[in-house]
């Protein structure tokens, strides 16, 4: 492999000759071979938008030479189209704050711009990563800005559509199951009857509540701390730049991004990011409960509840022929566990911020975007391969309903709790129905019993 040499404050660095990154990226790459997981493309994309907006703003206020500025903008456009994406090489576990991520982006943009101007990579007299691409900026304001832009669009374009689609699927199932009366359960024990569509309406409520929480939290990502530079004071930037750069970000994204009145708070505290993560955790908690309930209701097929049937998507055992497992629900469970775990990492990272800066932004944004991505993908697969194909097992539902002991609850207004409890217990011990025991004990006349113990009346 051929190399070129670049010098930084620590000395000479050998860089692959065809690489568009520079010395700071190379040092970070060598230092942090940790997970093999690279910084997400969504974050890099958002960062390039910030750099393009900054170049436009700096030209408009007369700080950046137009020849350099236009080359930077053209370089950003090339990168936003997907060219040279292999040059974003850094591991998600790295030095604090995201300085290495910022410099990776700065160096790649600079070297692409240099080539567009007819120069050779590394000739930073033509376009400098710090002086030109990073003009009026710091990692400490661009990193949280890019994080917020990436998070906002990942949720809006990727997660929320899947949440809406899942809600619509559950709603269809709820309407499909209307009129089916089944055994209710509390404490995993038989309870009074419930409609199957009403049971599914509880899952719809949970998903819709999660949608509201996610939307509310995501709206906070529209406020950006850009222009705060190192510690929030805006050193080397100024108000003229801040007003210009936010206009450019709005123009480039088509969204109503705005500036924080004061960037000090969001630069040193990550409360909004924490709220987004909490909304994802709530979504995961709701989905986990839904998936668990489906597994319980599907359990069997002969030794369990078996009141609904989930689509069979693959064989369930390497040793037991014909066994089919609730694979898609199990996948959804695991996704939810991961999202809940990611939220703990984000919480700890937010908790560890010190003074004017939280340096744990790289691990925060990795876990945040990871959660958004797997939730969206998990919900899509869960909906398409499981929820859409759920059917009711009418035969088993009727069998369970006929053997219901908790229907004795309907007797309490007529004979009292203690007498009703005695009847339910006697029915259980003798293996008979509540109706049979009531007839034997002559607690009410048969016509009245048929009305009182009718499951249809119990669900009204």
N, C-alpha and C positions, 0 to 999 in steps of 0.2 A: 504493500500500500504506500502511495506517495503522501507526503505530509507537507504542510506549510507551517511556518513558525510565526507565532504571535507573542508579543510581550505585554504583560500586565504588571501590576504593582508587586507581584511576587516573583516575577521572572519570566522565563521563556516557556511557552507551551506548544507542544506538537499537536497539530490538528489535521485530520484527514483532508487532503487537498480539495476533494469535491464537496466537503461539508460547508453549509451556509452558516452554521453557528461558529462562535469564536471561543476565546480563551476561557471566559467565565463559565460558559456552558460545558466546555471540555473538563474543567476542573470539577464541576458539580457532577458530571457524568461519572468521572473516575471515583469521586468520593462516595457516591450514594448508589451503589449497586445493591439495593436492599430487597425489593419485592418483585422486580420484573414487571411491575405495573406502571405504565407511563401516565403522565399528566393527561387528563381527558381532552379529547379534541374539542369538546364544547367550551371548555375554559380557554383553550388556546384561541379558538375562533372569537370569543368575546374579547380577549385581550387584544387581538389584532384590530377589532373594531375600535377599541379605545385608542390604539396607536394611530389609526387613520384619522379619527376625530381630532386627536391632539395635533397632528401635523397640519390639518386644515385650519384649526383654530390658531396655531402659532403663525401660520402664513398670513391669516386675515388680520392679526394684530401687529404684523410687521416684525416678528421675532425670528422667523425662519426663512431663509433664502428660498425663493420659489422654485429654483432648479432642484435643490435638495428635497424640498417639500413635495413637489410633484412626483419625484422619483420614489419617495417613501410611500406616497399614496398609491402609485402604480404597483409597487412591491406588495403593499397590503392587499390590493385587489387580486393579485396573482395568488397570494397565500389563502385568501378567503375562498378562492375557487378550488382549493385543494392541492395546488402545486407545492412541491417541496415539503409536504407534511411529514416526511420521514426525518426531518431535521429537528423535530420537537421530541427530544430523546430522554428527557429527565424522569427519574423515578418519583413517585408520589411522596415517598418519605425522604426528606431532604432538609437542607438548612431552613431555619425559621423565616417567616414572613412571606416567602415566595420570591425572594430576590433572584434566585436562580431561574425561576420561571420567567420573571420579567426580563432578565438579561438574555435568556434563550430567545425570547420573542424579539427583543431589541436587536440582537446580533443577526438573526436570520433576516429580518426586514432590512437592516443596514447592508448586508452583503448582497441581497437580491437587488436593492436599489443601486449599489455600486456597479453591478454588472449591467443594469439598465442604462447607466450613464457611460458605459464603455470601459469601466475599470475592472480590476481583478479583486477577488475576495481578499479581505484583510486590509485593503487600502482605505483605512478609516479617515484619511484626510479628505476623501470625497464625501462620505456620509459616515458620521460617527454614531455608534450605538447609544452612547450616553448623551453626548452633546446635542445631537440632532433628533434621533428617534425618541429619546427619553426626555426631550426638552419640556420644561415646565411640569415635570412629573417626578414621582418617587414610586418605588414598589409599594410604599405604605398607603398610598391613595389609589394607585391603579389596580393593585391586587384585589382589594375589597370591591372596587368598581366592577372589575371583570367578573368576580365571583357573583355579584348581584345580577349582572346582565345574563350570565350563563344560567344561573338558577331560575331566573324569571322565565326565560324562553324554554328551558327544559320542562318546567312545570306547565306552562301555557300550551306548548305545542305537543308535548309527549305524554305527560301524566294526566292532565285534566281530561283530554279526550277519551282516554281509557277508563277513567273513573266514571265519566258520563255514560259511556257505552255499557259498562258493567251495571250501572244503576238502571239503565233502560232494559237490559236483559233480565235483571231480577224482577223488574216491574211487569214484564211480559209473563214471566213464570207465575207471579202472584195472581195475575188475571186468569191465567190458564188453570190454576188450581182452585179457583173460586168455587165454593159449594162443597168441597171435599172436607168432611169432618173427620178429625183424627184425635188420637189420644194426646193430651198435653203432658208435659213433664217438668217437674221442678226437683232439684236435688238429685237428678238422674232417676227419680222415682215417678211412677204414674201419677198424673194429676188430671184435673177436669178437662173435658174436651176443648179443642180449639180448631179453628178452620186452618187448613194448610196454607191458604193464601194469606191469612193473618200472620202465621208464623213467618212467611217469607216477607211480609211487610216490615217486620222488625229488621231484617237484613237491609232492605231498601232504605229505611230510616238511618241506619248506621252509615251506609255509603254516602247518602246525601249530606249527612252531618259532616262527614269527613271532607266532602267537596267544599262545603262552606268554609271550614277551618283552613283548608289548603289555599283557597282563593283569597281569604282575608290575610293570611300570612304572606302570600306571594305578592300582594299589592305593595307591601313594604319594601320589596326589592326594587321598586321604581325610584326610590330616593338614593342618590349616589354621593359619595364623599370626594369625588374627583376635584382636584385643585387644592386639596389639603396638604399635598406633598409629604414631607417627612413626619411631622408631628401634629398637623392640623393647621399650622399658621399660614400655610400657602407660600412659604419661602421659595423664591425663584419662579413663582407662577404669577400671582396677582389676580385681582378681581376681573380684569378685562379678559384674561385667559379663561377663567372659570366660566364666565357667561358665554364666551364663544364656544368652548368645548362641549358644554351641555347641549347647546343648539345643534352642534354637529352630531352628537350621539343620538339626539332625537331624530335628526334627518336620516341618519344611516340605519336606524332600527325601526322607524315608524311607530315608536312607542313614546308615551308621555313620561319619559325619565326627567327627573328634576334634581336640583342640588339640595343637600341638607343646608339649612340656614347656618349651622355650625358643624363642621366635620369632626370635631374633637371626640364627641360621644361615639359615633359609629366606627371611628378608627381604633379606639381603645377598647370598646365593648362590642360584643357580637350577639346582642340580644335579639335582633331581627332574624339573624341566621338560626339562632336557637329556637325561635318561634316557628320558623319554617320546618326545622327538624322535628319539633314537637307535633306539628300537624301531620307530618309523614308517619310519626310513631302512632298517632291516634288512628290514622288510616290503616296501618299495619295491624293494630290491635283489633279493629273492627273486622278486617278481612280474616284474621286468624280465627276469631270466634265463628265467623261464617263457615270457613273451611272445616273447622272442627265439628260444627253442627251437622254439616253435610256428611262427614265421615260417620258420625254416630247414627244418623237417620238411615244411612246406606248400609250400616254394619250387618254382617251375616255372611252369606245370604240366608242361612237357615238358623243360625244360632244367635242372631242379633236382632236389631229393630227392623231393618229392611223395609221401611215405609216409603222410601224413595229409591230410585235407581239412578246411579251416576253412569255416564257413558264409559264403556270399557275401551281403554286406549292402548293397553299393552298387557302381556302376561305378567302375573304378579309374583311368581315364585320360580326359583330354579330347581326346586325339589318336589313341590306339590302341584301336580297336573291340574289345569283348569282353574287355578286360583287367580282371581282378578282383584287387584287392590285399587283404592281410591287415589291413584297416582297424582292427578292434577291438584287435588286438595292438599296432598302431602307436599307437593312442590310449593303451593301457596303458603303453607305453614312455614316452610324453611325460608322463603323470601321474607316473610314477616319477622321471623326471628332475627334475620340479618339486619333488617331496617331498625328494629328495636335496639340491637347491639350498636349499630352505627350512631344512633341517637346518643347513646352513652358516651361514645368517643367524642362526638361534637360537644356534648355538655361538659366533659372534662376539659376539652380544648378551650371552650369559652371561659370556664372557671379559672384557667391557668393564665389568662392575660394579665399583663403587668404594666402599670403606668400608662404611657401614651400609645402603646401598641400591643395588640395580641399577635404574637409571632407564630401561632399555630394554625394560621389560615390554610396552608397546604393540606394538612390532614383533615381540616374541617370541610373544605370544598370537595376533596376526594370522596369523603363519606356522604356528603350531601347529594352530590350528583350520582353517586353509586346507588343510593337509596331511591332517588327519583327514577333512575333507569330500570332497576330491577322490579320496582313496584309496577311501573307502567308495562314492562314486558311480561311480568308475572300475571297481572290482571288480564292482559290480552289473551294469553294462552289459557288461563283459568276460565275466562268467559267463553272462548271459542270451543274449547275441548271438554268443558265440564258443565258450566251453568246452562248454556244454551240447550244441552241435551238431557237435562234432568227430567225424569218422568215419575209419576206417582204410582206406587204399588197398591192399587185399590184393594186387592184381596187381603193383603197383610194389614192394611189400615183398618178394614172392617173387622178382621179377627181380633186385633188388639182392642178395638173399641168395644166389642162385645164382652170382652173379659175385664173391662175397666171397673175397678173397685172404687175409684175416687168419685164416680157418679153419685155415690151415696151423699156427697155434699149437697146435692139438690134436695135431699130429704130433710135437711136441718130446719128449714122454716116450718115444717109440718110436725116433726117428731123430736126435734132438738138434737144438739151436737152429740151428746153422750149416746143416745139410742142409735143414731146414724153410724157412729163409730163402732158400736157393737155389731151392727149389721155388716159393715165392711169387713170387720175382723172375722166374723163367722163365715162370710163368703170366701175369704182367703183360706181359712183353715180347712174348709170342707170342699174346696175346689169348685164352688158354684158361683153363679152370677149374683149380683146384688138383687136383681129382679126376682130370682128364684127364692132367695132368703126372705125377701119382703112378702112374697106370696105365702110362703110357709108360716111366717110369723103374723100374717094378716095385719100388717101395720097400716095399710090403706087399701081401699078397694082397687081391683085390678085396673079399671078404667083410669082411675086417678094416677096409679103407679105408671101406667104406660105413658101418660102425659108428662108426669114429673121426671121420669127417668129417660125420656127421649133426648138423645144427644143434641138434636136440633134446637131444643129449648134451652139446653145448657150453654150454647154458644151465642144466644141472642142477648 
